[in-house]
């Protein structure tokens, strides 16, 4: 196997976090009937980014994480909380716990990365 100097946080920021955001955006638009503009304000991203998420225009790396059941369940909970008016800042701060759960369940392949996180 080829060794790559890449941290688990790089993998998460590049693929897992966009997948999580995409799942939340889709839920807010499709299940809660919010407009893309409303979702963009709630999530703190542009409307164009929400459109990108909702229309499934992402790379393969992001798509593979959207199919992870644990991430789907957490995104569903987060979308519900956001739809009820909870702060996106509070939810964003909890993302490290989701990352930790993904790593504990071997859903992020740390053996392919050189540096991992102790959190």
DAVEN-V817026 format. One record per residue. PSI is psi in radians with two decimals (999 if undefined). BURIAL is + if it has 9 or more other ideal C-beta (glycine too) atoms within 8 Angstrom, else -. Layout:
psi & burial
PSI & BURIAL
PSI & BURIAL
This chain:
psi & burial
2.43 & -
2.30 & -
2.38 & -
2.30 & -
1.61 & -
2.30 & +
2.78 & +
-0.59 & +
-0.61 & -
-0.76 & +
-0.76 & +
-0.82 & +
-0.62 & -
-0.60 & +
-0.85 & +
-0.84 & +
-0.79 & +
-0.61 & +
-0.77 & +
-0.83 & +
-0.70 & +
-0.80 & +
-0.72 & +
-0.83 & +
-0.77 & +
-0.76 & +
-0.80 & +
-0.66 & +
-0.89 & +
-0.68 & -
-0.53 & -
-0.04 & +
0.36 & -
2.66 & +
2.83 & -
-0.62 & +
-0.76 & -
-0.76 & +
-0.71 & +
-0.68 & +
-0.73 & -
-0.75 & +
-0.21 & +
0.57 & -
2.96 & -
2.80 & -
-0.59 & -
-0.66 & -
-0.74 & +
-0.76 & +
-0.74 & +
-0.79 & +
-0.85 & +
-0.57 & +
0.13 & -
0.57 & -
1.37 & -
2.95 & +
2.97 & -
-0.66 & -
-0.69 & -
-0.78 & +
-0.66 & +
-0.56 & +
-0.45 & +
-0.38 & +
0.00 & -
2.07 & +
-0.75 & -
-0.76 & +
-0.67 & +
-0.79 & +
-0.74 & -
-0.68 & +
-0.65 & +
-0.78 & +
-0.76 & -
-0.72 & +
-0.74 & +
-0.76 & +
-0.72 & +
-0.71 & +
-0.50 & +
0.01 & -
0.11 & -
2.63 & -
2.30 & -
-0.43 & +
-0.76 & -
-0.77 & -
-0.72 & +
-0.66 & -
-0.45 & -
-0.12 & -
-0.52 & +
-0.60 & -
-0.63 & -
-0.77 & +
-0.78 & +
-0.78 & +
-0.68 & +
-0.73 & +
-0.72 & +
-0.58 & -
0.20 & -
0.58 & -
-0.21 & -
2.12 & +
1.45 & -
-0.43 & -
-0.29 & -
-0.10 & -
2.64 & +
-0.77 & -
2.25 & -
3.04 & -
2.47 & +
-0.11 & -
999 & -
